Amino acid sequence: MGHDLCGVVARRDALRRLGGALARRPWFAMADGWAFLPLDAESLDEVVGLKSGKLIEGFRFLEERLVEVLREASVGGELVYVETNYDGGAGGQGAAAFGNGRLLGAPAWRWGRPGPINDALLAIGVVSGPDRDAFLEVGLGIYRDNDRVRDEALRLGA
């Protein structure tokens, strides 16, 4: 079974305050006050223009222009850009954390093992521990792809 998510995770109040290219983009509530704003080929074309800059190594969609858009958007609150690309257990994941108009660490992509998304979520205050996984804490484990996030939100009337 595959896992193919791409978007922004942040506190709901931070997504309400987004400005610039991400203002008024649809986002969907997840666990414990967290939310997910899906970004994919269609929405990224509207936000930054597809292929508008050099891709960050390993990522399918994160490019220099999108990093700038996310950095600017983080003035309103901390956020994490996430990408997963798994099929039958093979693949990878990447993330970048932003806050106060800054990149909080270099975007990281890792093939095979998880890690970059949890690390980025921890950087913006998601609580984790031996029996708690940050990825699961915010609700990312529920959805396999952006379309399912949107479908579930429509089903729930979000």
Backbone as JSON, one array per atom type, in Angstrom:
{
  "sequence": "MGHDLCGVVARRDALRRLGGALARRPWFAMADGWAFLPLDAESLDEVVGLKSGKLIEGFRFLEERLVEVLREASVGGELVYVETNYDGGAGGQGAAAFGNGRLLGAPAWRWGRPGPINDALLAIGVVSGPDRDAFLEVGLGIYRDNDRVRDEALRLGA",
  "N": [[0.84, -1.18, 0.0], [0.55, 2.23, -0.8], [1.9, 5.45, 0.17], [1.44, 8.76, -0.16], [1.73, 11.76, 0.42], [1.63, 15.33, 0.34], [2.25, 18.48, 1.52], [1.39, 21.04, 3.94], [1.8, 21.07, 7.41], [0.45, 22.41, 10.31], [-0.47, 24.28, 13.27], [-3.94, 24.85, 13.65], [-4.72, 27.54, 14.1], [-2.5, 28.9, 13.1], [-2.65, 28.32, 10.37], [-4.97, 29.68, 9.78], [-4.07, 32.26, 9.82], [-2.42, 32.54, 7.64], [-0.75, 34.26, 5.05], [-0.03, 35.86, 1.9], [0.9, 33.8, -0.89], [-0.26, 31.46, 0.06], [-2.55, 32.13, 1.35], [-5.96, 31.7, 2.09], [-6.04, 29.15, 0.98], [-7.41, 25.87, 0.88], [-7.55, 24.0, 3.88], [-7.37, 21.22, 6.21], [-8.75, 19.96, 9.19], [-6.97, 18.1, 11.64], [-5.7, 15.91, 14.15], [-5.76, 17.03, 17.58], [-5.75, 19.96, 17.39], [-4.15, 20.4, 15.19], [-3.57, 20.81, 11.64], [-3.83, 20.14, 8.09], [-2.65, 21.32, 5.05], [-3.11, 20.58, 1.88], [-0.76, 20.26, -0.75], [-0.1, 19.92, -4.1], [0.51, 18.9, -7.51], [-1.45, 20.4, -8.96], [-2.33, 22.48, -7.12], [0.12, 23.6, -6.41], [0.98, 24.71, -8.78], [-0.72, 26.89, -8.93], [0.14, 28.28, -6.66], [3.0, 28.71, -6.76], [3.76, 28.27, -9.33], [4.45, 25.65, -11.42], [7.55, 23.98, -11.68], [9.08, 26.25, -11.18], [11.51, 26.77, -10.14], [14.68, 25.5, -8.91], [14.62, 22.13, -7.9], [14.78, 20.87, -4.55], [17.13, 18.55, -3.42], [16.07, 15.19, -3.66], [13.37, 15.69, -3.19], [10.1, 15.83, -4.71], [8.47, 18.01, -5.18], [9.3, 20.2, -3.64], [10.83, 23.15, -4.09], [13.12, 25.88, -4.64], [11.65, 28.35, -4.82], [9.22, 27.67, -3.56], [10.18, 27.17, -0.99], [10.78, 29.79, -0.23], [8.19, 30.92, -0.25], [7.0, 29.44, 1.83], [8.68, 30.13, 3.95], [8.09, 32.88, 4.19], [5.36, 32.65, 4.81], [5.51, 31.57, 7.34], [5.73, 33.58, 9.16], [3.34, 34.05, 10.37], [3.03, 31.87, 12.01], [4.42, 28.75, 13.15], [5.28, 26.13, 10.86], [5.31, 23.05, 8.98], [6.58, 21.66, 6.09], [5.73, 18.78, 4.32], [6.52, 15.74, 2.6], [5.67, 12.58, 1.39], [6.56, 9.52, -0.17], [5.93, 6.58, -0.76], [5.74, 3.22, -1.83], [4.54, 0.11, -1.51], [6.18, -0.21, 0.72], [8.69, 0.64, -0.08], [10.54, 3.62, -0.7], [10.5, 7.07, 0.28], [10.76, 9.95, 2.5], [10.34, 13.43, 3.23], [11.0, 16.66, 4.72], [10.61, 20.05, 5.89], [11.04, 22.55, 8.29], [9.58, 25.61, 9.4], [9.57, 28.86, 10.86], [8.75, 32.0, 12.35], [9.37, 33.47, 10.07], [11.64, 32.23, 9.16], [13.71, 29.57, 7.92], [13.92, 26.69, 9.75], [15.8, 24.75, 9.72], [17.79, 22.89, 7.44], [16.05, 21.64, 4.56], [15.22, 18.19, 4.58], [15.59, 15.01, 3.11], [14.93, 11.57, 3.15], [15.59, 8.34, 2.06], [13.98, 5.21, 2.37], [14.11, 4.79, 5.49], [12.0, 6.3, 8.03], [11.99, 9.64, 9.44], [12.8, 12.45, 8.76], [10.3, 13.88, 8.74], [9.25, 13.52, 11.34], [11.36, 14.73, 12.78], [11.15, 17.41, 11.88], [8.56, 18.05, 12.75], [8.89, 17.84, 15.52], [10.55, 20.03, 15.84], [8.78, 22.14, 15.68], [7.29, 21.89, 17.92], [5.62, 19.61, 18.31], [4.64, 17.1, 20.46], [6.41, 14.24, 21.39], [7.56, 10.9, 22.08], [8.87, 7.87, 23.63], [6.69, 6.13, 23.29], [5.16, 7.57, 21.59], [4.66, 8.86, 18.45], [5.53, 11.56, 16.45], [4.56, 12.0, 13.82], [2.24, 10.44, 13.82], [0.91, 11.62, 15.97], [-0.02, 14.14, 15.06], [-1.85, 13.34, 13.22], [-1.19, 12.44, 10.67], [-0.88, 9.78, 9.96], [-3.34, 8.73, 9.35], [-4.17, 9.26, 6.77], [-3.5, 8.37, 3.36], [-2.97, 9.71, 1.01], [-3.19, 12.93, -0.69], [-5.69, 13.24, -1.97], [-7.35, 11.58, -0.48], [-7.36, 12.94, 1.95], [-8.76, 15.25, 1.21], [-11.21, 14.06, 0.37], [-12.13, 12.88, 2.77], [-12.46, 15.16, 4.33], [-14.52, 16.44, 2.93], [-16.52, 14.52, 3.29], [-16.93, 14.74, 6.02], [-17.89, 17.24, 6.12], [-16.19, 19.42, 6.28]],
  "CA": [[0.0, 0.0, 0.0], [1.36, 3.43, -0.93], [1.71, 6.65, 1.0], [1.86, 9.83, -1.05], [1.23, 13.04, 0.93], [2.45, 16.52, 0.12], [1.54, 19.65, 2.01], [1.85, 21.78, 5.11], [1.21, 20.77, 8.72], [0.6, 23.53, 11.26], [-1.61, 24.48, 14.15], [-5.07, 25.44, 12.91], [-4.7, 29.0, 14.18], [-1.44, 29.39, 12.21], [-3.15, 28.26, 9.0], [-5.97, 30.75, 9.63], [-3.36, 33.54, 9.66], [-1.53, 32.52, 6.48], [-0.87, 35.33, 4.07], [0.7, 35.63, 0.66], [0.44, 32.82, -1.87], [-0.98, 30.37, 0.7], [-3.78, 32.65, 1.97], [-7.25, 31.18, 1.61], [-5.95, 27.79, 0.43], [-8.16, 24.97, 1.77], [-6.83, 23.11, 4.79], [-8.28, 20.29, 6.83], [-8.44, 19.69, 10.59], [-6.48, 16.78, 12.03], [-5.71, 15.67, 15.59], [-5.21, 17.92, 18.62], [-5.53, 21.34, 16.97], [-3.29, 20.44, 14.02], [-4.28, 20.79, 10.36], [-3.04, 19.82, 6.91], [-2.95, 22.06, 3.84], [-2.52, 19.79, 0.8], [-0.11, 20.89, -1.9], [0.24, 18.93, -5.11], [0.81, 19.51, -8.81], [-2.44, 21.41, -9.3], [-2.31, 23.64, -6.23], [1.44, 24.24, -6.46], [1.02, 25.54, -9.98], [-1.39, 28.13, -8.55], [0.88, 28.96, -5.59], [4.34, 29.17, -7.17], [4.05, 27.91, -10.72], [5.22, 24.42, -11.48], [8.9, 24.08, -12.23], [9.47, 27.65, -11.12], [12.84, 26.88, -9.57], [15.44, 24.26, -8.75], [14.14, 21.21, -6.87], [15.67, 20.5, -3.46], [17.51, 17.15, -3.66], [15.22, 14.14, -3.13], [11.96, 16.08, -3.19], [9.4, 15.9, -5.99], [7.81, 19.3, -5.35], [9.92, 21.3, -2.89], [11.84, 23.87, -4.86], [13.58, 27.11, -3.98], [10.57, 29.34, -4.73], [8.28, 27.23, -2.53], [10.84, 27.41, 0.3], [10.59, 31.21, 0.08], [6.77, 31.12, 0.07], [6.78, 28.86, 3.15], [9.4, 30.96, 4.91], [7.28, 34.09, 4.38], [4.11, 32.27, 5.46], [5.76, 31.18, 8.73], [5.67, 34.74, 10.04], [2.08, 33.91, 11.1], [3.06, 30.7, 12.88], [5.31, 27.68, 12.71], [4.7, 25.15, 9.95], [6.2, 22.03, 8.43], [6.28, 21.12, 4.76], [5.98, 17.34, 4.32], [6.3, 14.92, 1.41], [5.95, 11.15, 1.49], [6.47, 8.84, -1.46], [6.17, 5.17, -0.49], [4.92, 2.26, -2.55], [4.91, -1.23, -1.08], [7.24, -0.12, 1.72], [9.89, 1.3, -0.62], [10.35, 5.03, -0.98], [11.14, 7.97, 1.23], [10.01, 11.07, 3.02], [11.13, 14.62, 3.46], [10.32, 17.73, 5.43], [11.33, 21.27, 6.25], [10.31, 23.31, 9.31], [9.68, 27.05, 9.25], [8.98, 29.64, 11.94], [9.18, 33.4, 12.48], [9.94, 33.93, 8.81], [12.94, 31.59, 8.93], [13.84, 28.13, 7.77], [14.45, 26.24, 11.04], [16.83, 23.73, 9.45], [17.8, 22.57, 6.01], [15.12, 20.58, 4.15], [15.86, 16.89, 4.62], [14.91, 13.88, 2.48], [15.58, 10.29, 3.46], [15.03, 7.14, 1.42], [13.92, 4.01, 3.21], [13.67, 4.94, 6.88], [11.37, 7.56, 8.41], [12.82, 10.51, 10.27], [12.74, 13.89, 8.52], [9.02, 14.5, 9.11], [9.23, 13.57, 12.81], [12.32, 15.74, 13.23], [10.61, 18.74, 11.61], [7.41, 18.26, 13.64], [9.44, 18.11, 16.85], [11.11, 21.38, 15.82], [7.73, 23.14, 15.88], [6.61, 21.67, 19.19], [4.8, 18.42, 18.45], [5.15, 16.28, 21.57], [6.67, 12.86, 21.02], [8.28, 10.17, 23.12], [9.09, 6.47, 23.3], [5.45, 5.5, 22.84], [4.4, 8.57, 20.83], [5.31, 9.23, 17.2], [5.04, 12.88, 16.05], [3.8, 11.82, 12.59], [0.92, 9.93, 14.21], [0.31, 12.56, 16.91], [-0.73, 15.2, 14.35], [-2.88, 12.71, 12.42], [-0.76, 12.12, 9.31], [-0.96, 8.35, 9.7], [-4.7, 8.36, 8.96], [-4.37, 9.46, 5.34], [-2.47, 7.81, 2.48], [-2.64, 10.65, -0.06], [-3.9, 14.2, -0.6], [-7.08, 13.06, -2.37], [-8.1, 11.0, 0.65], [-7.54, 14.02, 2.91], [-9.87, 16.07, 0.7], [-12.44, 13.27, 0.4], [-12.57, 12.75, 4.16], [-12.93, 16.48, 4.77], [-15.84, 16.64, 2.32], [-17.43, 13.6, 3.94], [-17.2, 15.27, 7.36], [-18.46, 18.58, 6.0], [-15.19, 20.43, 6.64]],
  "C": [[0.89, 1.25, 0.0], [1.02, 4.51, 0.07], [2.29, 7.8, 0.21], [1.2, 11.15, -0.63], [2.19, 14.16, 0.56], [1.66, 17.71, 0.6], [2.18, 20.24, 3.25], [1.08, 21.33, 6.33], [1.49, 21.95, 9.62], [-0.57, 23.5, 12.22], [-2.71, 25.16, 13.35], [-5.04, 26.96, 12.95], [-3.61, 29.6, 13.29], [-1.92, 29.37, 10.76], [-4.23, 29.32, 8.75], [-5.3, 32.09, 9.34], [-2.46, 33.59, 8.42], [-1.81, 33.69, 5.55], [-0.17, 34.92, 2.79], [0.06, 34.57, -0.21], [-0.37, 31.68, -1.26], [-2.29, 30.83, 1.35], [-5.0, 32.04, 1.28], [-7.16, 29.84, 0.88], [-6.7, 26.87, 1.38], [-7.23, 24.1, 2.61], [-7.85, 22.32, 5.59], [-7.8, 19.94, 8.24], [-7.97, 18.25, 10.76], [-6.52, 16.72, 13.56], [-5.21, 16.86, 16.39], [-4.92, 19.34, 18.18], [-4.61, 21.5, 15.78], [-4.14, 20.38, 12.76], [-3.28, 20.53, 9.24], [-3.55, 20.63, 5.74], [-2.3, 21.3, 2.68], [-1.9, 20.67, -0.28], [0.27, 19.77, -2.86], [0.38, 19.64, -6.44], [-0.16, 20.63, -9.15], [-2.34, 22.65, -8.42], [-0.96, 24.34, -6.24], [1.59, 25.11, -7.69], [0.37, 26.89, -9.69], [-0.58, 28.95, -7.55], [2.2, 29.54, -6.08], [4.64, 28.96, -8.64], [4.9, 26.66, -10.73], [6.55, 24.66, -12.18], [9.38, 25.54, -12.28], [10.86, 27.84, -10.54], [13.49, 25.51, -9.46], [14.87, 23.42, -7.61], [15.22, 20.99, -5.81], [15.9, 18.99, -3.59], [16.59, 16.17, -2.92], [13.74, 14.44, -3.23], [11.39, 16.1, -4.61], [8.83, 17.29, -6.25], [8.52, 20.46, -4.65], [11.05, 21.91, -3.7], [12.11, 25.21, -4.17], [12.48, 28.14, -3.81], [9.56, 28.96, -3.66], [8.88, 27.4, -1.14], [10.65, 28.87, 0.7], [9.15, 31.51, 0.46], [6.49, 30.61, 1.48], [7.49, 29.67, 4.24], [8.59, 32.22, 5.22], [5.98, 33.78, 5.13], [4.31, 31.98, 6.95], [5.84, 32.37, 9.68], [4.42, 34.64, 10.91], [2.03, 32.71, 12.03], [3.93, 29.61, 12.29], [4.56, 26.68, 11.84], [5.77, 24.2, 9.46], [5.68, 21.63, 7.06], [6.64, 19.65, 4.79], [5.74, 16.75, 2.93], [6.57, 13.48, 1.8], [5.79, 10.55, 0.1], [6.89, 7.39, -1.23], [5.24, 4.33, -1.35], [5.39, 0.87, -2.17], [6.06, -1.24, -0.09], [8.51, 0.53, 1.23], [9.57, 2.76, -0.9], [11.04, 5.88, 0.05], [10.2, 9.07, 1.67], [10.95, 12.25, 3.25], [10.3, 15.68, 4.16], [11.24, 18.92, 5.6], [10.45, 22.04, 7.23], [10.61, 24.79, 9.15], [9.03, 27.72, 10.46], [9.56, 31.03, 11.99], [9.86, 33.91, 11.22], [11.28, 33.32, 8.47], [12.77, 30.1, 8.64], [14.52, 27.63, 9.03], [15.52, 25.16, 10.92], [16.74, 23.39, 7.99], [16.74, 21.52, 5.7], [15.87, 19.25, 4.09], [14.98, 15.84, 3.95], [15.67, 12.62, 2.83], [14.84, 9.17, 2.76], [15.02, 6.02, 2.43], [13.33, 4.26, 4.58], [12.97, 6.27, 7.11], [12.34, 8.42, 9.22], [12.64, 11.99, 10.0], [11.42, 14.55, 8.95], [8.92, 14.59, 10.63], [10.16, 14.65, 13.33], [11.77, 17.15, 13.04], [9.42, 19.04, 12.51], [7.86, 18.53, 15.07], [9.98, 19.53, 16.94], [10.05, 22.46, 16.01], [6.84, 22.82, 17.09], [5.66, 20.5, 19.29], [5.44, 17.54, 19.52], [5.26, 14.84, 21.11], [7.4, 12.19, 22.16], [8.41, 8.72, 22.72], [7.84, 5.78, 22.76], [4.59, 6.44, 22.0], [5.23, 9.01, 19.63], [4.71, 10.55, 16.72], [4.17, 12.81, 14.8], [2.37, 11.38, 12.89], [0.19, 10.91, 15.11], [-0.5, 13.65, 16.2], [-1.83, 14.64, 13.44], [-2.47, 12.34, 11.0], [-0.87, 10.64, 8.98], [-2.33, 7.89, 9.21], [-4.86, 8.36, 7.45], [-3.21, 8.9, 4.53], [-2.08, 8.77, 1.38], [-3.53, 11.89, 0.06], [-5.37, 14.06, -0.98], [-7.92, 12.49, -1.23], [-8.31, 12.03, 1.75], [-8.73, 14.86, 2.48], [-11.21, 15.33, 0.76], [-13.0, 13.16, 1.8], [-13.11, 14.08, 4.68], [-14.31, 16.78, 4.19], [-16.89, 15.76, 2.99], [-17.86, 14.13, 5.31], [-17.81, 16.67, 7.32], [-17.49, 19.68, 6.37], [-15.03, 21.44, 5.52]]
}
